């Protein structure tokens, strides 16, 4: 069975999804302030590697643990939910099936505890 990474078309396609996702995030006043001082080009590349790995692709993710990366941000459930909503929209935009979106978002959901209230 192929991984979601392979099914979605690998890193090149995931990069397109990530770019669209961040366009949605940066247009959302609920969460865009978290990225005010972020190098977005670097962030987009970094997130592409992370999502690629999370979907079964090669482990090229060199970032820190989720709890460390989000330390001091005090992210609340509404922030996490907004990010999930935008990821869902980006995946839908690129024609990913509901079944595969559910699988991908379940992986994201498993990180909730490592990200919130840090």
N, CA, C and O atoms as a GROMACS GRO file, in nm:
protein
  472
    1UNK      N    1   0.085  -0.120   0.000
    1UNK     CA    2   0.000   0.000   0.000
    1UNK      C    3   0.088   0.125   0.000
    1UNK      O    4   0.186   0.134   0.075
    2UNK      N    5   0.055   0.220  -0.082
    2UNK     CA    6   0.135   0.342  -0.088
    2UNK      C    7   0.101   0.434   0.029
    2UNK      O    8  -0.007   0.428   0.086
    3UNK      N    9   0.195   0.519   0.062
    3UNK     CA   10   0.174   0.615   0.170
    3UNK      C   11   0.093   0.732   0.115
    3UNK      O   12   0.082   0.750  -0.006
    4UNK      N   13   0.037   0.811   0.205
    4UNK     CA   14  -0.033   0.933   0.162
    4UNK      C   15   0.064   1.024   0.088
    4UNK      O   16   0.026   1.091  -0.008
    5UNK      N   17   0.189   1.025   0.133
    5UNK     CA   18   0.293   1.106   0.068
    5UNK      C   19   0.301   1.071  -0.081
    5UNK      O   20   0.301   1.160  -0.167
    6UNK      N   21   0.309   0.941  -0.112
    6UNK     CA   22   0.317   0.896  -0.251
    6UNK      C   23   0.186   0.923  -0.325
    6UNK      O   24   0.186   0.966  -0.441
    7UNK      N   25   0.075   0.897  -0.257
    7UNK     CA   26  -0.057   0.915  -0.317
    7UNK      C   27  -0.081   1.060  -0.357
    7UNK      O   28  -0.142   1.088  -0.460
    8UNK      N   29  -0.034   1.153  -0.273
    8UNK     CA   30  -0.054   1.295  -0.301
    8UNK      C   31   0.042   1.350  -0.405
    8UNK      O   32   0.025   1.463  -0.451
    9UNK      N   33   0.143   1.273  -0.444
    9UNK     CA   34   0.234   1.320  -0.547
    9UNK      C   35   0.369   1.364  -0.496
    9UNK      O   36   0.444   1.431  -0.568
   10UNK      N   37   0.401   1.328  -0.372
   10UNK     CA   38   0.533   1.360  -0.318
   10UNK      C   39   0.550   1.504  -0.276
   10UNK      O   40   0.454   1.580  -0.264
   11UNK      N   41   0.675   1.539  -0.253
   11UNK     CA   42   0.708   1.669  -0.193
   11UNK      C   43   0.668   1.789  -0.280
   11UNK      O   44   0.630   1.894  -0.228
   12UNK      N   45   0.675   1.772  -0.410
   12UNK     CA   46   0.642   1.884  -0.499
   12UNK      C   47   0.495   1.926  -0.482
   12UNK      O   48   0.463   2.045  -0.474
   13UNK      N   49   0.406   1.827  -0.478
   13UNK     CA   50   0.264   1.855  -0.460
   13UNK      C   51   0.237   1.906  -0.319
   13UNK      O   52   0.159   1.999  -0.300
   14UNK      N   53   0.302   1.845  -0.221
   14UNK     CA   54   0.283   1.887  -0.082
   14UNK      C   55   0.327   2.032  -0.066
   14UNK      O   56   0.265   2.107   0.011
   15UNK      N   57   0.433   2.073  -0.135
   15UNK     CA   58   0.478   2.212  -0.130
   15UNK      C   59   0.369   2.307  -0.181
   15UNK      O   60   0.351   2.415  -0.126
   16UNK      N   61   0.297   2.266  -0.285
   16UNK     CA   62   0.187   2.350  -0.338
   16UNK      C   63   0.075   2.362  -0.235
   16UNK      O   64   0.019   2.470  -0.214
   17UNK      N   65   0.043   2.250  -0.171
   17UNK     CA   66  -0.061   2.251  -0.067
   17UNK      C   67  -0.018   2.343   0.047
   17UNK      O   68  -0.098   2.423   0.096
   18UNK      N   69   0.108   2.332   0.090
   18UNK     CA   70   0.160   2.413   0.200
   18UNK      C   71   0.156   2.562   0.164
   18UNK      O   72   0.120   2.645   0.247
   19UNK      N   73   0.194   2.596   0.041
   19UNK     CA   74   0.189   2.736   0.000
   19UNK      C   75   0.047   2.791   0.005
   19UNK      O   76   0.024   2.902   0.054
   20UNK      N   77  -0.047   2.715  -0.045
   20UNK     CA   78  -0.188   2.756  -0.043
   20UNK      C   79  -0.237   2.767   0.102
   20UNK      O   80  -0.306   2.862   0.138
   21UNK      N   81  -0.200   2.668   0.183
   21UNK     CA   82  -0.235   2.666   0.325
   21UNK      C   83  -0.188   2.795   0.395
   21UNK      O   84  -0.265   2.858   0.467
   22UNK      N   85  -0.062   2.833   0.372
   22UNK     CA   86  -0.012   2.954   0.437
   22UNK      C   87  -0.076   3.081   0.384
   22UNK      O   88  -0.087   3.179   0.457
   23UNK      N   89  -0.118   3.081   0.258
   23UNK     CA   90  -0.192   3.196   0.206
   23UNK      C   91  -0.322   3.213   0.287
   23UNK      O   92  -0.359   3.325   0.321
   24UNK      N   93  -0.388   3.102   0.317
   24UNK     CA   94  -0.511   3.105   0.397
   24UNK      C   95  -0.481   3.150   0.541
   24UNK      O   96  -0.553   3.233   0.597
   25UNK      N   97  -0.376   3.093   0.598
   25UNK     CA   98  -0.337   3.125   0.736
   25UNK      C   99  -0.304   3.274   0.751
   25UNK      O  100  -0.348   3.339   0.846
   26UNK      N  101  -0.227   3.326   0.657
   26UNK     CA  102  -0.183   3.466   0.666
   26UNK      C  103  -0.298   3.564   0.642
   26UNK      O  104  -0.286   3.682   0.677
   27UNK      N  105  -0.406   3.517   0.584
   27UNK     CA  106  -0.524   3.602   0.563
   27UNK      C  107  -0.620   3.594   0.681
   27UNK      O  108  -0.723   3.662   0.682
   28UNK      N  109  -0.589   3.512   0.780
   28UNK     CA  110  -0.678   3.487   0.894
   28UNK      C  111  -0.627   3.559   1.019
   28UNK      O  112  -0.524   3.523   1.074
   29UNK      N  113  -0.700   3.661   1.062
   29UNK     CA  114  -0.660   3.740   1.179
   29UNK      C  115  -0.659   3.660   1.309
   29UNK      O  116  -0.601   3.704   1.408
   30UNK      N  117  -0.723   3.544   1.310
   30UNK     CA  118  -0.722   3.459   1.429
   30UNK      C  119  -0.581   3.408   1.458
   30UNK      O  120  -0.543   3.393   1.574
   31UNK      N  121  -0.504   3.381   1.351
   31UNK     CA  122  -0.374   3.316   1.368
   31UNK      C  123  -0.256   3.386   1.299
   31UNK      O  124  -0.142   3.352   1.328
   32UNK      N  125  -0.281   3.480   1.211
   32UNK     CA  126  -0.169   3.536   1.133
   32UNK      C  127  -0.066   3.610   1.218
   32UNK      O  128   0.050   3.621   1.179
   33UNK      N  129  -0.107   3.661   1.334
   33UNK     CA  130  -0.010   3.732   1.420
   33UNK      C  131   0.102   3.641   1.471
   33UNK      O  132   0.209   3.689   1.507
   34UNK      N  133   0.077   3.511   1.475
   34UNK     CA  134   0.182   3.417   1.519
   34UNK      C  135   0.298   3.413   1.419
   34UNK      O  136   0.408   3.367   1.452
   35UNK      N  137   0.273   3.460   1.297
   35UNK     CA  138   0.374   3.452   1.191
   35UNK      C  139   0.431   3.590   1.154
   35UNK      O  140   0.501   3.604   1.054
   36UNK      N  141   0.400   3.689   1.235
   36UNK     CA  142   0.440   3.827   1.207
   36UNK      C  143   0.591   3.842   1.188
   36UNK      O  144   0.636   3.916   1.100
   37UNK      N  145   0.670   3.773   1.269
   37UNK     CA  146   0.816   3.786   1.263
   37UNK      C  147   0.881   3.658   1.209
   37UNK      O  148   0.995   3.626   1.241
   38UNK      N  149   0.806   3.586   1.126
   38UNK     CA  150   0.854   3.458   1.072
   38UNK      C  151   0.904   3.476   0.930
   38UNK      O  152   0.841   3.544   0.849
   39UNK      N  153   1.017   3.414   0.900
   39UNK     CA  154   1.066   3.407   0.763
   39UNK      C  155   0.976   3.304   0.692
   39UNK      O  156   0.995   3.184   0.708
   40UNK      N  157   0.879   3.353   0.615
   40UNK     CA  158   0.778   3.264   0.560
   40UNK      C  159   0.832   3.170   0.453
   40UNK      O  160   0.781   3.059   0.436
   41UNK      N  161   0.934   3.212   0.381
   41UNK     CA  162   0.992   3.122   0.281
   41UNK      C  163   1.052   3.000   0.353
   41UNK      O  164   1.032   2.886   0.311
   42UNK      N  165   1.126   3.027   0.458
   42UNK     CA  166   1.186   2.920   0.538
   42UNK      C  167   1.075   2.834   0.604
   42UNK      O  168   1.083   2.711   0.605
   43UNK      N  169   0.973   2.902   0.657
   43UNK     CA  170   0.862   2.832   0.722
   43UNK      C  171   0.790   2.738   0.625
   43UNK      O  172   0.756   2.625   0.660
   44UNK      N  173   0.766   2.787   0.503
   44UNK     CA  174   0.697   2.704   0.404
   44UNK      C  175   0.780   2.581   0.368
   44UNK      O  176   0.725   2.472   0.357
   45UNK      N  177   0.911   2.597   0.350
   45UNK     CA  178   0.999   2.484   0.319
   45UNK      C  179   1.001   2.384   0.434
   45UNK      O  180   0.991   2.263   0.414
   46UNK      N  181   1.015   2.438   0.555
   46UNK     CA  182   1.020   2.357   0.676
   46UNK      C  183   0.890   2.277   0.692
   46UNK      O  184   0.894   2.157   0.721
   47UNK      N  185   0.777   2.344   0.674
   47UNK     CA  186   0.647   2.278   0.690
   47UNK      C  187   0.625   2.172   0.582
   47UNK      O  188   0.563   2.068   0.609
   48UNK      N  189   0.675   2.196   0.461
   48UNK     CA  190   0.664   2.097   0.354
   48UNK      C  191   0.736   1.969   0.395
   48UNK      O  192   0.684   1.860   0.375
   49UNK      N  193   0.857   1.983   0.450
   49UNK     CA  194   0.934   1.866   0.496
   49UNK      C  195   0.860   1.794   0.609
   49UNK      O  196   0.855   1.671   0.612
   50UNK      N  197   0.805   1.872   0.702
   50UNK     CA  198   0.735   1.813   0.816
   50UNK      C  199   0.610   1.736   0.770
   50UNK      O  200   0.589   1.622   0.810
   51UNK      N  201   0.529   1.800   0.686
   51UNK     CA  202   0.406   1.734   0.639
   51UNK      C  203   0.440   1.614   0.552
   51UNK      O  204   0.373   1.511   0.559
   52UNK      N  205   0.543   1.626   0.469
   52UNK     CA  206   0.587   1.511   0.388
   52UNK      C  207   0.619   1.392   0.477
   52UNK      O  208   0.576   1.279   0.450
   53UNK      N  209   0.694   1.416   0.583
   53UNK     CA  210   0.730   1.310   0.677
   53UNK      C  211   0.606   1.256   0.748
   53UNK      O  212   0.590   1.134   0.763
   54UNK      N  213   0.518   1.345   0.792
   54UNK     CA  214   0.396   1.304   0.863
   54UNK      C  215   0.306   1.217   0.776
   54UNK      O  216   0.230   1.135   0.827
   55UNK      N  217   0.315   1.235   0.644
   55UNK     CA  218   0.232   1.157   0.552
   55UNK      C  219   0.304   1.034   0.498
   55UNK      O  220   0.257   0.971   0.403
   56UNK      N  221   0.418   1.000   0.558
   56UNK     CA  222   0.485   0.876   0.522
   56UNK      C  223   0.602   0.893   0.427
   56UNK      O  224   0.657   0.794   0.378
   57UNK      N  225   0.641   1.017   0.400
   57UNK     CA  226   0.754   1.041   0.313
   57UNK      C  227   0.885   1.030   0.389
   57UNK      O  228   0.887   0.993   0.506
   58UNK      N  229   0.995   1.062   0.322
   58UNK     CA  230   1.126   1.053   0.388
   58UNK      C  231   1.138   1.152   0.504
   58UNK      O  232   1.079   1.260   0.500
   59UNK      N  233   1.214   1.115   0.605
   59UNK     CA  234   1.232   1.203   0.720
   59UNK      C  235   1.343   1.303   0.691
   59UNK      O  236   1.461   1.276   0.715
   60UNK      N  237   1.302   1.420   0.640
   60UNK     CA  238   1.397   1.528   0.618
   60UNK      C  239   1.370   1.642   0.717
   60UNK      O  240   1.431   1.748   0.711
   61UNK      N  241   1.276   1.615   0.808
   61UNK     CA  242   1.237   1.717   0.906
   61UNK      C  243   1.348   1.733   1.009
   61UNK      O  244   1.385   1.637   1.077
   62UNK      N  245   1.400   1.854   1.019
   62UNK     CA  246   1.512   1.878   1.111
   62UNK      C  247   1.473   1.971   1.225
   62UNK      O  248   1.558   2.018   1.300
   63UNK      N  249   1.344   1.998   1.236
   63UNK     CA  250   1.297   2.090   1.339
   63UNK      C  251   1.295   2.025   1.476
   63UNK      O  252   1.321   1.906   1.491
   64UNK      N  253   1.264   2.106   1.575
   64UNK     CA  254   1.259   2.058   1.712
   64UNK      C  255   1.129   1.987   1.742
   64UNK      O  256   1.039   1.979   1.658
   65UNK      N  257   1.119   1.935   1.862
   65UNK     CA  258   0.998   1.871   1.908
   65UNK      C  259   0.884   1.972   1.908
   65UNK      O  260   0.905   2.091   1.933
   66UNK      N  261   0.764   1.926   1.879
   66UNK     CA  262   0.648   2.016   1.870
   66UNK      C  263   0.630   2.102   1.996
   66UNK      O  264   0.600   2.221   1.986
   67UNK      N  265   0.649   2.041   2.112
   67UNK     CA  266   0.631   2.116   2.236
   67UNK      C  267   0.734   2.229   2.249
   67UNK      O  268   0.703   2.336   2.301
   68UNK      N  269   0.856   2.205   2.202
   68UNK     CA  270   0.962   2.307   2.208
   68UNK      C  271   0.938   2.417   2.105
   68UNK      O  272   0.950   2.536   2.136
   69UNK      N  273   0.904   2.377   1.984
   69UNK     CA  274   0.882   2.472   1.874
   69UNK      C  275   0.772   2.573   1.908
   69UNK      O  276   0.778   2.689   1.868
   70UNK      N  277   0.670   2.528   1.982
   70UNK     CA  278   0.554   2.613   2.012
   70UNK      C  279   0.561   2.674   2.152
   70UNK      O  280   0.465   2.736   2.198
   71UNK      N  281   0.673   2.655   2.219
   71UNK     CA  282   0.690   2.706   2.355
   71UNK      C  283   0.676   2.859   2.359
   71UNK      O  284   0.731   2.930   2.276
   72UNK      N  285   0.600   2.907   2.457
   72UNK     CA  286   0.584   3.050   2.475
   72UNK      C  287   0.478   3.112   2.386
   72UNK      O  288   0.451   3.232   2.395
   73UNK      N  289   0.416   3.032   2.300
   73UNK     CA  290   0.314   3.086   2.209
   73UNK      C  291   0.176   3.085   2.271
   73UNK      O  292   0.087   3.158   2.226
   74UNK      N  293   0.156   3.004   2.374
   74UNK     CA  294   0.027   2.990   2.441
   74UNK      C  295  -0.088   2.970   2.342
   74UNK      O  296  -0.190   3.038   2.348
   75UNK      N  297  -0.069   2.877   2.252
   75UNK     CA  298  -0.173   2.846   2.154
   75UNK      C  299  -0.294   2.786   2.223
   75UNK      O  300  -0.282   2.700   2.310
   76UNK      N  301  -0.411   2.832   2.181
   76UNK     CA  302  -0.538   2.788   2.238
   76UNK      C  303  -0.609   2.697   2.137
   76UNK      O  304  -0.573   2.694   2.019
   77UNK      N  305  -0.711   2.621   2.184
   77UNK     CA  306  -0.784   2.534   2.092
   77UNK      C  307  -0.836   2.606   1.966
   77UNK      O  308  -0.833   2.549   1.857
   78UNK      N  309  -0.883   2.729   1.980
   78UNK     CA  310  -0.934   2.803   1.864
   78UNK      C  311  -0.825   2.825   1.759
   78UNK      O  312  -0.853   2.824   1.639
   79UNK      N  313  -0.701   2.845   1.803
   79UNK     CA  314  -0.590   2.865   1.711
   79UNK      C  315  -0.562   2.733   1.636
   79UNK      O  316  -0.548   2.731   1.514
   80UNK      N  317  -0.554   2.625   1.712
   80UNK     CA  318  -0.528   2.494   1.654
   80UNK      C  319  -0.637   2.459   1.554
   80UNK      O  320  -0.609   2.412   1.444
   81UNK      N  321  -0.762   2.483   1.592
   81UNK     CA  322  -0.876   2.452   1.506
   81UNK      C  323  -0.872   2.533   1.377
   81UNK      O  324  -0.907   2.482   1.271
   82UNK      N  325  -0.830   2.659   1.385
   82UNK     CA  326  -0.820   2.744   1.265
   82UNK      C  327  -0.715   2.687   1.169
   82UNK      O  328  -0.736   2.684   1.048
   83UNK      N  329  -0.603   2.643   1.224
   83UNK     CA  330  -0.497   2.584   1.141
   83UNK      C  331  -0.547   2.456   1.074
   83UNK      O  332  -0.522   2.435   0.955
   84UNK      N  333  -0.617   2.372   1.148
   84UNK     CA  334  -0.671   2.248   1.093
   84UNK      C  335  -0.772   2.280   0.982
   84UNK      O  336  -0.772   2.216   0.878
   85UNK      N  337  -0.856   2.381   1.006
   85UNK     CA  338  -0.955   2.421   0.905
   85UNK      C  339  -0.886   2.464   0.775
   85UNK      O  340  -0.930   2.427   0.666
   86UNK      N  341  -0.778   2.542   0.787
   86UNK     CA  342  -0.707   2.588   0.668
   86UNK      C  343  -0.635   2.474   0.597
   86UNK      O  344  -0.627   2.471   0.474
   87UNK      N  345  -0.582   2.381   0.674
   87UNK     CA  346  -0.517   2.265   0.612
   87UNK      C  347  -0.620   2.182   0.537
   87UNK      O  348  -0.595   2.136   0.426
   88UNK      N  349  -0.736   2.164   0.598
   88UNK     CA  350  -0.845   2.091   0.535
   88UNK      C  351  -0.884   2.160   0.403
   88UNK      O  352  -0.900   2.093   0.301
   89UNK      N  353  -0.899   2.292   0.406
   89UNK     CA  354  -0.936   2.368   0.286
   89UNK      C  355  -0.830   2.354   0.177
   89UNK      O  356  -0.863   2.340   0.059
   90UNK      N  357  -0.703   2.357   0.217
   90UNK     CA  358  -0.594   2.345   0.119
   90UNK      C  359  -0.595   2.206   0.055
   90UNK      O  360  -0.577   2.193  -0.066
   91UNK      N  361  -0.616   2.104   0.136
   91UNK     CA  362  -0.620   1.967   0.082
   91UNK      C  363  -0.740   1.950  -0.012
   91UNK      O  364  -0.728   1.888  -0.118
   92UNK      N  365  -0.855   2.004   0.026
   92UNK     CA  366  -0.974   2.000  -0.059
   92UNK      C  367  -0.949   2.072  -0.192
   92UNK      O  368  -0.986   2.024  -0.299
   93UNK      N  369  -0.885   2.188  -0.182
   93UNK     CA  370  -0.855   2.269  -0.300
   93UNK      C  371  -0.774   2.190  -0.402
   93UNK      O  372  -0.791   2.209  -0.523
   94UNK      N  373  -0.687   2.102  -0.355
   94UNK     CA  374  -0.603   2.023  -0.444
   94UNK      C  375  -0.662   1.885  -0.475
   94UNK      O  376  -0.592   1.796  -0.523
   95UNK      N  377  -0.791   1.868  -0.445
   95UNK     CA  378  -0.861   1.747  -0.487
   95UNK      C  379  -0.836   1.623  -0.406
   95UNK      O  380  -0.860   1.512  -0.453
   96UNK      N  381  -0.788   1.639  -0.282
   96UNK     CA  382  -0.766   1.523  -0.196
   96UNK      C  383  -0.902   1.472  -0.147
   96UNK      O  384  -0.989   1.551  -0.112
   97UNK      N  385  -0.919   1.340  -0.146
   97UNK     CA  386  -1.047   1.281  -0.106
   97UNK      C  387  -1.074   1.303   0.043
   97UNK      O  388  -0.981   1.321   0.122
   98UNK      N  389  -1.202   1.300   0.080
   98UNK     CA  390  -1.241   1.315   0.221
   98UNK      C  391  -1.174   1.210   0.309
   98UNK      O  392  -1.132   1.239   0.420
   99UNK      N  393  -1.165   1.088   0.258
   99UNK     CA  394  -1.104   0.978   0.334
   99UNK      C  395  -0.957   1.009   0.364
   99UNK      O  396  -0.910   0.991   0.476
  100UNK      N  397  -0.885   1.055   0.262
  100UNK     CA  398  -0.743   1.087   0.281
  100UNK      C  399  -0.724   1.213   0.367
  100UNK      O  400  -0.628   1.223   0.443
  101UNK      N  401  -0.816   1.308   0.354
  101UNK     CA  402  -0.810   1.428   0.439
  101UNK      C  403  -0.826   1.386   0.585
  101UNK      O  404  -0.754   1.434   0.672
  102UNK      N  405  -0.920   1.296   0.610
  102UNK     CA  406  -0.941   1.248   0.747
  102UNK      C  407  -0.815   1.182   0.803
  102UNK      O  408  -0.777   1.206   0.918
  103UNK      N  409  -0.750   1.099   0.720
  103UNK     CA  410  -0.626   1.033   0.764
  103UNK      C  411  -0.518   1.137   0.795
  103UNK      O  412  -0.449   1.127   0.897
  104UNK      N  413  -0.503   1.235   0.708
  104UNK     CA  414  -0.401   1.338   0.728
  104UNK      C  415  -0.431   1.421   0.852
  104UNK      O  416  -0.341   1.449   0.932
  105UNK      N  417  -0.557   1.459   0.869
  105UNK     CA  418  -0.593   1.543   0.984
  105UNK      C  419  -0.587   1.466   1.115
  105UNK      O  420  -0.565   1.526   1.220
  106UNK      N  421  -0.605   1.335   1.111
  106UNK     CA  422  -0.588   1.253   1.232
  106UNK      C  423  -0.444   1.260   1.280
  106UNK      O  424  -0.417   1.264   1.400
  107UNK      N  425  -0.350   1.261   1.184
  107UNK     CA  426  -0.209   1.273   1.221
  107UNK      C  427  -0.183   1.410   1.286
  107UNK      O  428  -0.112   1.420   1.386
  108UNK      N  429  -0.241   1.513   1.227
  108UNK     CA  430  -0.225   1.648   1.283
  108UNK      C  431  -0.289   1.655   1.422
  108UNK      O  432  -0.230   1.711   1.515
  109UNK      N  433  -0.406   1.598   1.435
  109UNK     CA  434  -0.479   1.599   1.563
  109UNK      C  435  -0.397   1.533   1.674
  109UNK      O  436  -0.406   1.573   1.790
  110UNK      N  437  -0.318   1.431   1.638
  110UNK     CA  438  -0.238   1.362   1.739
  110UNK      C  439  -0.131   1.453   1.800
  110UNK      O  440  -0.073   1.419   1.903
  111UNK      N  441  -0.106   1.567   1.738
  111UNK     CA  442  -0.005   1.662   1.789
  111UNK      C  443  -0.066   1.769   1.881
  111UNK      O  444   0.008   1.845   1.944
  112UNK      N  445  -0.198   1.773   1.889
  112UNK     CA  446  -0.267   1.878   1.966
  112UNK      C  447  -0.208   1.896   2.106
  112UNK      O  448  -0.181   2.009   2.148
  113UNK      N  449  -0.189   1.787   2.177
  113UNK     CA  450  -0.140   1.792   2.314
  113UNK      C  451   0.001   1.848   2.327
  113UNK      O  452   0.037   1.904   2.430
  114UNK      N  453   0.081   1.833   2.220
  114UNK     CA  454   0.219   1.883   2.221
  114UNK      C  455   0.228   2.031   2.183
  114UNK      O  456   0.332   2.094   2.199
  115UNK      N  457   0.118   2.084   2.131
  115UNK     CA  458   0.120   2.220   2.077
  115UNK      C  459   0.046   2.321   2.164
  115UNK      O  460   0.090   2.435   2.178
  116UNK      N  461  -0.068   2.280   2.222
  116UNK     CA  462  -0.151   2.375   2.297
  116UNK      C  463  -0.094   2.411   2.435
  116UNK      O  464  -0.028   2.330   2.501
  117UNK      N  465  -0.121   2.534   2.474
  117UNK     CA  466  -0.091   2.586   2.610
  117UNK      C  467   0.056   2.584   2.645
  117UNK      O  468   0.089   2.579   2.764
  118UNK      N  469   0.146   2.589   2.548
  118UNK     CA  470   0.289   2.583   2.577
  118UNK      C  471   0.344   2.723   2.604
  118UNK      O  472   0.463   2.739   2.630
   0.00000   0.00000   0.00000
